[in-house]
């Protein structure tokens, strides 16, 4: 699965970084992804990050 952050929607709350630090990192007060393809071991935490995002800025394909 692939994941990305819509930087226009991101408010920089950091929940995704706390939930899934293998995939997300903060850069200039916004979350970005370290990788575009999520390793199988991180899929559940990436999905949880998407579900917890207060502005729905995380997109999973």
PyMOL commands that set and color helices and strands:
alter all, ss='L'
color gray80, all
select helices_A, chain A and resi 15-19+40-52
alter helices_A, ss='H'
color red, helices_A
select strands_A, chain A and resi 3-5+24-27+30-33+58-60
alter strands_A, ss='S'
color yellow, strands_A
deselect
rebuild
show_as cartoon
